[in-house]
Amino acid sequence: MDIAALSVAYSLSQVQTDASIQVLKKVMDTTETNSAEMLDMLVPPSATLGSNVDVSV
């Protein structure tokens, strides 16, 4: 291979790597947003839950 072909191959490889990194960053941002929304949807337990215990012998 000559130098020009190697340069083109390297540039193409670099572009593909950069694109993959950008897609990965977008996926990570989306996952973080979805996780935060799921945590917001969780309902806190009732304050009186577990305060009374029925015991019979």
GROMACS elastic network, one bead per residue, 0.5 to 0.9 nm:
[ bonds ]
;  ai    aj funct       b0    kb
    1     4     6  0.81936   500
    1     5     6  0.62454   500
    1     6     6  0.66746   500
    2     5     6  0.55093   500
    2     6     6  0.63904   500
    2     7     6  0.87396   500
    3     6     6  0.50768   500
    3     7     6  0.60691   500
    3     8     6  0.86603   500
    4     7     6  0.50296   500
    4     8     6  0.62539   500
    4     9     6  0.86304   500
    5     8     6  0.51217   500
    5     9     6  0.61343   500
    5    10     6  0.85391   500
    6     9     6  0.50504   500
    6    10     6  0.60370   500
    6    11     6  0.85131   500
    7    10     6  0.51119   500
    7    11     6  0.61047   500
    7    12     6  0.85825   500
    8    11     6  0.50955   500
    8    12     6  0.61275   500
    8    13     6  0.85337   500
    9    12     6  0.51694   500
    9    13     6  0.61420   500
    9    14     6  0.86079   500
   10    13     6  0.50459   500
   10    14     6  0.61182   500
   10    15     6  0.86491   500
   11    14     6  0.50249   500
   11    15     6  0.61812   500
   11    16     6  0.86303   500
   12    15     6  0.51268   500
   12    16     6  0.62234   500
   12    17     6  0.86020   500
   13    16     6  0.51616   500
   13    17     6  0.61726   500
   13    18     6  0.86253   500
   14    17     6  0.50537   500
   14    18     6  0.61022   500
   14    19     6  0.85676   500
   15    18     6  0.50843   500
   15    19     6  0.61183   500
   15    20     6  0.85777   500
   16    19     6  0.51094   500
   16    20     6  0.61487   500
   16    21     6  0.86400   500
   17    20     6  0.51041   500
   17    21     6  0.62254   500
   17    22     6  0.86979   500
   18    21     6  0.51455   500
   18    22     6  0.62764   500
   18    23     6  0.87459   500
   19    22     6  0.51220   500
   19    23     6  0.62602   500
   19    24     6  0.86188   500
   20    23     6  0.51586   500
   20    24     6  0.61574   500
   20    25     6  0.86419   500
   21    24     6  0.50331   500
   21    25     6  0.61621   500
   21    26     6  0.86613   500
   22    25     6  0.50944   500
   22    26     6  0.62749   500
   22    27     6  0.87016   500
   23    26     6  0.51057   500
   23    27     6  0.62418   500
   23    28     6  0.86562   500
   24    27     6  0.50720   500
   24    28     6  0.61725   500
   24    29     6  0.86565   500
   25    28     6  0.50637   500
   25    29     6  0.62082   500
   25    30     6  0.86280   500
   26    29     6  0.51119   500
   26    30     6  0.61541   500
   26    31     6  0.85452   500
   27    30     6  0.50936   500
   27    31     6  0.60566   500
   27    32     6  0.85465   500
   28    31     6  0.50749   500
   28    32     6  0.61269   500
   28    33     6  0.86303   500
   29    32     6  0.51011   500
   29    33     6  0.62159   500
   29    34     6  0.86416   500
   30    33     6  0.51094   500
   30    34     6  0.61350   500
   30    35     6  0.85505   500
   31    34     6  0.50986   500
   31    35     6  0.60618   500
   31    36     6  0.85731   500
   32    35     6  0.51432   500
   32    36     6  0.62023   500
   32    37     6  0.86690   500
   33    36     6  0.51796   500
   33    37     6  0.62416   500
   33    38     6  0.86707   500
   34    37     6  0.51126   500
   34    38     6  0.61654   500
   34    39     6  0.86656   500
   35    38     6  0.50936   500
   35    39     6  0.62391   500
   35    40     6  0.86556   500
   36    39     6  0.51468   500
   36    40     6  0.62728   500
   36    41     6  0.87874   500
   37    40     6  0.50246   500
   37    41     6  0.63344   500
   38    41     6  0.50923   500
   38    42     6  0.67033   500
   39    42     6  0.54176   500
   39    43     6  0.88691   500
   40    43     6  0.79533   500
   43    46     6  0.88837   500
   44    47     6  0.86273   500
   45    48     6  0.85033   500
   45    49     6  0.70145   500
   46    49     6  0.52527   500
   46    50     6  0.88826   500
   47    50     6  0.83814   500
   47    51     6  0.82815   500
   48    51     6  0.54689   500
   48    52     6  0.79514   500
   49    52     6  0.76931   500
   50    53     6  0.68425   500
